[in-house]
Amino acid sequence: MGGNGGSGTNARDAASTEKRPNELLGSWFVRSGWSKGELARQVNRRARQLGANHISTDTSRVRRWLDGENPREPIPRILSELFSERFGCVVAVEDLGLRAAHRAPSVSGIDLPWTGPQTVAMIGEFSRSDLMLARRGFLGNSLALSAGPSLIEPLQRWLVPGPAGPRDEPEPTASGRARARLSTPELELLETTAVMFRRWDAQCGGGLRRKAVVGQLHEVTDLLQEPQADDARRKLFKVAAELAELAGWMSYDVGLQPTAQKYFVLALHAAKEAGDRPLGSYILSSMSRQMIHLGRPDDALELIHLAQYGSRDCASPRTQSMLYAMEARAYANMGNPGRCKRAVRMAEDTFADAEEWGEPEPDWIRFFSEAELHGENSHSYRDLAYVAGRSPTYASLAEPVMRKAVDLFAGDPEYQRSYALNLIGLATVHLLQRQPEQSARRALDAMEVAGKVRSERVNTRIRKTVDTAVRDFGDLAEVIDLTDQLGVYLPENAEAV
């Protein structure tokens, strides 16, 4: 009798723990249009990029996930990234009906202390983890994207004055004067390395020198832990901010979105310690660009307005023009044509004032040339066209401006990635204008340039443009040839980073 009772209990326990189909994951999966085999291949490919070579997923494993099995990390994060890229918006682990791994606040949080010593410690910890794991930015199960209030509200404290953190006093010389550990030539050499890395990124993409930038950033944090004079300390924080922003930008370029966001946040903290508000506004603009890429234009607009407010009385006309251009991109993706057009005009008018600016500008804003201005504004019109249901009116506004950007970038070998991105942009505009032959030619040009850079962002946009061309004009000879060329220039099994 007791035995029968026990069997009944066990049966009830088994029934209560029986897996239920994961309806959330199933919904995203169906909408993606992927087969189980395709999703398995993409998971395996992303795992290899992250260095998780032990992962080998197949269709039966995907079926078990859909049936309710909760996979171990890094699979939930990989699925989150893949679906986010597929739909152009943040698809969190929880949105997929999967359990999010516990994240240590010291590693994954956005709401971090705004003090010098802790900023140094956090940058040192994060860059060391990145370097030691040697997995192209893969930081295990400790990192996730933040969006909405959890991102915006902590960053608003960038502008709040705080008490000065404790300073290490430099060692006194025999004469009693303080002696800095770093000489002026040494500091200038460190500043030059940031300039050099920025050139490499623009020319070759984020995949080639990312680890070198992270290594240099870690070295700078080591120097910040030594006694330095106040002026040298501020300059070191400025170098740290520039390198952390560049590490974030390169991570964004190769598709490591949570890693990118973390570096951007740490860069903003370092810029605050350096007392450099224009640099802080530039970092916020990079974060805004990432939010647009992830389908969060509301967050992008909040970040840009924070950048504009914080640098309104100290940023150069070129920097202000760049911020207006990013404001236009945010409004375009929100479907607000009136404010988008106003921001485009402000970007153009303010850029005209840059020619009369008599003071030297920092190297980090040098990228914002006439070509870049045209590229950003044309992408705003292009984005408006998509939001407005593939509007031919906005596409016609985008086309001549995008063509100017392409022509200007074509003659500048230093900005190959920007050239490729604007070629892709022009290809998408031609698709909106139902000109598939012209679109195919521009997309093929972009493929040729993409072979010279290592940028998953470029590759992803090319693939999406080709997918759209196939969907709309798949029977056209030029489009059929384009798909063949895609397999040659960007094979699916190629390493992205």
URSULHU-V936197 format. One record per backbone hydrogen bond with DSSP energy under -1.0 kcal/mol. CO is the residue of the C=O (numbers start at 1). NH is the residue of the N-H. E is the energy in kcal/mol with one decimal. If there is no record, write none. Layout:
# URSULHU-V936197
co=CO nh=NH e=E
co=CO nh=NH e=E
This chain:
# URSULHU-V936197
co=1 nh=5 e=-2.4
co=2 nh=6 e=-2.4
co=3 nh=7 e=-2.3
co=4 nh=8 e=-2.3
co=5 nh=9 e=-2.2
co=6 nh=10 e=-2.6
co=7 nh=11 e=-2.3
co=8 nh=12 e=-2.4
co=9 nh=13 e=-2.8
co=10 nh=14 e=-2.7
co=11 nh=15 e=-2.3
co=12 nh=16 e=-2.2
co=13 nh=17 e=-1.6
co=21 nh=23 e=-1.4
co=22 nh=26 e=-2.5
co=23 nh=27 e=-2.2
co=24 nh=28 e=-2.1
co=25 nh=29 e=-2.6
co=26 nh=30 e=-2.5
co=27 nh=31 e=-2.2
co=28 nh=32 e=-1.5
co=35 nh=39 e=-2.3
co=36 nh=40 e=-2.3
co=37 nh=41 e=-2.3
co=38 nh=42 e=-2.3
co=39 nh=43 e=-2.5
co=40 nh=44 e=-2.3
co=41 nh=45 e=-2.4
co=42 nh=46 e=-2.6
co=43 nh=47 e=-2.4
co=44 nh=48 e=-2.1
co=45 nh=49 e=-1.9
co=46 nh=50 e=-1.7
co=47 nh=52 e=-2.3
co=51 nh=53 e=-1.7
co=52 nh=55 e=-1.6
co=58 nh=62 e=-2.0
co=59 nh=63 e=-2.3
co=60 nh=64 e=-1.8
co=61 nh=65 e=-2.0
co=62 nh=66 e=-2.3
co=63 nh=67 e=-1.7
co=64 nh=69 e=-2.7
co=65 nh=68 e=-1.4
co=66 nh=22 e=-2.0
co=72 nh=75 e=-1.8
co=74 nh=78 e=-2.6
co=75 nh=79 e=-2.9
co=76 nh=80 e=-2.3
co=77 nh=81 e=-2.4
co=78 nh=82 e=-2.7
co=79 nh=83 e=-2.6
co=80 nh=84 e=-2.1
co=81 nh=85 e=-2.4
co=82 nh=86 e=-2.1
co=83 nh=87 e=-2.2
co=84 nh=88 e=-1.4
co=84 nh=89 e=-1.1
co=93 nh=96 e=-1.0
co=93 nh=98 e=-1.7
co=94 nh=97 e=-1.8
co=104 nh=107 e=-1.7
co=104 nh=108 e=-2.8
co=105 nh=109 e=-1.7
co=110 nh=112 e=-1.7
co=113 nh=115 e=-1.0
co=115 nh=119 e=-2.3
co=116 nh=120 e=-2.4
co=117 nh=121 e=-2.1
co=118 nh=122 e=-2.6
co=119 nh=123 e=-2.5
co=120 nh=124 e=-2.5
co=121 nh=125 e=-2.6
co=122 nh=126 e=-2.5
co=123 nh=127 e=-2.6
co=124 nh=128 e=-2.0
co=125 nh=129 e=-2.1
co=126 nh=130 e=-2.2
co=127 nh=131 e=-2.3
co=128 nh=132 e=-3.1
co=129 nh=133 e=-2.0
co=135 nh=138 e=-1.5
co=139 nh=142 e=-1.4
co=148 nh=151 e=-1.8
co=148 nh=152 e=-2.5
co=149 nh=153 e=-1.8
co=151 nh=155 e=-1.0
co=152 nh=156 e=-1.3
co=154 nh=157 e=-1.1
co=155 nh=158 e=-2.1
co=156 nh=159 e=-1.3
co=171 nh=179 e=-2.1
co=173 nh=176 e=-1.8
co=177 nh=173 e=-3.2
co=183 nh=187 e=-2.2
co=184 nh=188 e=-2.5
co=185 nh=189 e=-2.0
co=186 nh=190 e=-1.9
co=187 nh=191 e=-2.3
co=188 nh=192 e=-1.9
co=189 nh=193 e=-1.6
co=190 nh=194 e=-1.3
co=191 nh=195 e=-1.4
co=192 nh=196 e=-2.5
co=193 nh=197 e=-2.7
co=194 nh=198 e=-1.9
co=195 nh=199 e=-1.9
co=196 nh=200 e=-2.2
co=197 nh=201 e=-2.3
co=198 nh=202 e=-2.1
co=199 nh=203 e=-2.1
co=200 nh=204 e=-3.3
co=201 nh=205 e=-2.2
co=202 nh=417 e=-1.5
co=204 nh=454 e=-3.2
co=209 nh=213 e=-2.0
co=210 nh=214 e=-2.3
co=211 nh=215 e=-2.5
co=212 nh=216 e=-2.2
co=213 nh=217 e=-2.5
co=214 nh=218 e=-2.2
co=215 nh=219 e=-1.8
co=216 nh=220 e=-2.0
co=217 nh=221 e=-1.9
co=218 nh=222 e=-1.6
co=219 nh=223 e=-1.8
co=220 nh=224 e=-2.0
co=223 nh=226 e=-1.4
co=229 nh=233 e=-2.7
co=230 nh=234 e=-2.4
co=231 nh=235 e=-2.0
co=232 nh=236 e=-2.3
co=233 nh=237 e=-2.3
co=234 nh=238 e=-2.0
co=235 nh=239 e=-2.4
co=236 nh=240 e=-2.7
co=237 nh=241 e=-2.7
co=238 nh=242 e=-2.4
co=239 nh=243 e=-2.7
co=240 nh=244 e=-2.7
co=241 nh=245 e=-2.4
co=242 nh=246 e=-2.2
co=243 nh=247 e=-2.7
co=244 nh=248 e=-2.3
co=245 nh=249 e=-2.8
co=246 nh=250 e=-2.8
co=247 nh=251 e=-2.0
co=248 nh=252 e=-2.6
co=249 nh=253 e=-2.3
co=250 nh=254 e=-1.5
co=251 nh=256 e=-3.0
co=252 nh=255 e=-1.1
co=253 nh=457 e=-2.3
co=255 nh=257 e=-1.3
co=256 nh=260 e=-2.4
co=257 nh=261 e=-2.4
co=258 nh=262 e=-2.0
co=259 nh=263 e=-2.2
co=260 nh=264 e=-2.4
co=261 nh=265 e=-2.3
co=262 nh=266 e=-2.3
co=263 nh=267 e=-2.5
co=264 nh=268 e=-2.2
co=265 nh=269 e=-1.9
co=266 nh=270 e=-2.1
co=267 nh=271 e=-2.5
co=268 nh=272 e=-2.0
co=269 nh=273 e=-1.8
co=270 nh=274 e=-1.8
co=271 nh=276 e=-2.2
co=276 nh=280 e=-1.8
co=277 nh=281 e=-2.3
co=278 nh=282 e=-1.9
co=279 nh=283 e=-2.1
co=280 nh=284 e=-2.2
co=281 nh=285 e=-1.8
co=282 nh=286 e=-1.7
co=283 nh=287 e=-2.0
co=284 nh=288 e=-2.2
co=285 nh=289 e=-2.2
co=286 nh=290 e=-1.9
co=287 nh=291 e=-2.1
co=288 nh=292 e=-2.1
co=289 nh=293 e=-2.1
co=290 nh=294 e=-1.7
co=291 nh=296 e=-3.4
co=292 nh=295 e=-1.6
co=296 nh=300 e=-2.1
co=297 nh=301 e=-2.5
co=298 nh=302 e=-2.0
co=299 nh=303 e=-2.3
co=300 nh=304 e=-2.2
co=301 nh=305 e=-2.6
co=302 nh=306 e=-2.0
co=303 nh=307 e=-2.1
co=304 nh=308 e=-2.9
co=305 nh=309 e=-2.5
co=306 nh=310 e=-2.1
co=307 nh=311 e=-1.3
co=311 nh=314 e=-1.5
co=311 nh=315 e=-2.3
co=316 nh=320 e=-2.6
co=317 nh=321 e=-2.6
co=318 nh=322 e=-2.1
co=319 nh=323 e=-2.1
co=320 nh=324 e=-2.3
co=321 nh=325 e=-2.4
co=322 nh=326 e=-2.0
co=323 nh=327 e=-2.1
co=324 nh=328 e=-2.3
co=325 nh=329 e=-1.7
co=326 nh=330 e=-2.0
co=327 nh=331 e=-2.5
co=328 nh=332 e=-2.6
co=329 nh=333 e=-2.1
co=330 nh=334 e=-1.2
co=331 nh=336 e=-2.5
co=332 nh=335 e=-1.3
co=336 nh=340 e=-2.0
co=337 nh=341 e=-2.7
co=338 nh=342 e=-1.8
co=339 nh=343 e=-2.3
co=340 nh=344 e=-2.2
co=341 nh=345 e=-2.3
co=342 nh=346 e=-2.3
co=343 nh=347 e=-2.4
co=344 nh=348 e=-2.2
co=345 nh=349 e=-2.8
co=346 nh=350 e=-2.6
co=347 nh=351 e=-2.0
co=348 nh=352 e=-1.6
co=351 nh=354 e=-1.1
co=353 nh=356 e=-1.1
co=354 nh=357 e=-1.1
co=362 nh=365 e=-1.2
co=363 nh=366 e=-1.6
co=365 nh=368 e=-1.6
co=367 nh=369 e=-2.1
co=369 nh=373 e=-2.4
co=370 nh=374 e=-2.4
co=371 nh=375 e=-2.4
co=372 nh=376 e=-2.7
co=373 nh=377 e=-2.4
co=374 nh=378 e=-2.6
co=375 nh=379 e=-2.0
co=376 nh=380 e=-1.8
co=377 nh=381 e=-1.9
co=378 nh=382 e=-2.6
co=379 nh=383 e=-3.0
co=380 nh=384 e=-2.3
co=381 nh=385 e=-2.1
co=382 nh=386 e=-1.7
co=383 nh=387 e=-2.6
co=384 nh=388 e=-2.4
co=385 nh=390 e=-1.5
co=385 nh=391 e=-2.2
co=386 nh=389 e=-1.7
co=391 nh=395 e=-1.6
co=392 nh=396 e=-2.1
co=393 nh=397 e=-1.2
co=394 nh=398 e=-1.9
co=395 nh=399 e=-2.1
co=398 nh=402 e=-2.9
co=399 nh=403 e=-2.2
co=400 nh=404 e=-1.6
co=401 nh=405 e=-1.9
co=402 nh=406 e=-2.5
co=403 nh=407 e=-2.5
co=404 nh=408 e=-2.3
co=405 nh=409 e=-2.6
co=406 nh=410 e=-2.0
co=409 nh=412 e=-2.0
co=412 nh=415 e=-1.3
co=415 nh=419 e=-1.9
co=416 nh=420 e=-2.4
co=417 nh=421 e=-2.6
co=418 nh=422 e=-2.1
co=419 nh=423 e=-2.0
co=420 nh=424 e=-2.3
co=421 nh=425 e=-2.2
co=422 nh=426 e=-2.3
co=423 nh=427 e=-2.0
co=424 nh=428 e=-2.3
co=425 nh=429 e=-1.9
co=426 nh=430 e=-2.2
co=427 nh=431 e=-1.6
co=428 nh=432 e=-2.1
co=429 nh=433 e=-1.8
co=430 nh=435 e=-2.9
co=431 nh=434 e=-1.5
co=435 nh=439 e=-2.1
co=436 nh=440 e=-2.6
co=437 nh=441 e=-1.8
co=438 nh=442 e=-2.1
co=439 nh=443 e=-2.6
co=440 nh=444 e=-2.2
co=441 nh=445 e=-2.1
co=442 nh=446 e=-2.2
co=443 nh=447 e=-2.1
co=444 nh=448 e=-1.9
co=445 nh=449 e=-1.8
co=446 nh=450 e=-2.8
co=447 nh=451 e=-1.3
co=449 nh=452 e=-2.1
co=450 nh=453 e=-1.1
co=454 nh=207 e=-2.5
co=455 nh=459 e=-2.1
co=456 nh=460 e=-2.9
co=457 nh=461 e=-2.0
co=458 nh=462 e=-2.2
co=459 nh=463 e=-2.4
co=460 nh=464 e=-2.4
co=461 nh=465 e=-2.2
co=462 nh=466 e=-2.5
co=463 nh=467 e=-2.5
co=464 nh=468 e=-2.2
co=465 nh=469 e=-2.3
co=466 nh=470 e=-2.6
co=467 nh=471 e=-2.3
co=468 nh=472 e=-2.3
co=469 nh=473 e=-3.1
co=473 nh=476 e=-1.7
co=476 nh=480 e=-2.4
co=477 nh=481 e=-2.5
co=478 nh=482 e=-1.8
co=479 nh=483 e=-2.0
co=480 nh=484 e=-1.5
co=481 nh=485 e=-2.4
co=482 nh=486 e=-2.1
co=483 nh=487 e=-1.4
co=485 nh=489 e=-2.9
co=486 nh=490 e=-2.8
co=491 nh=494 e=-1.8
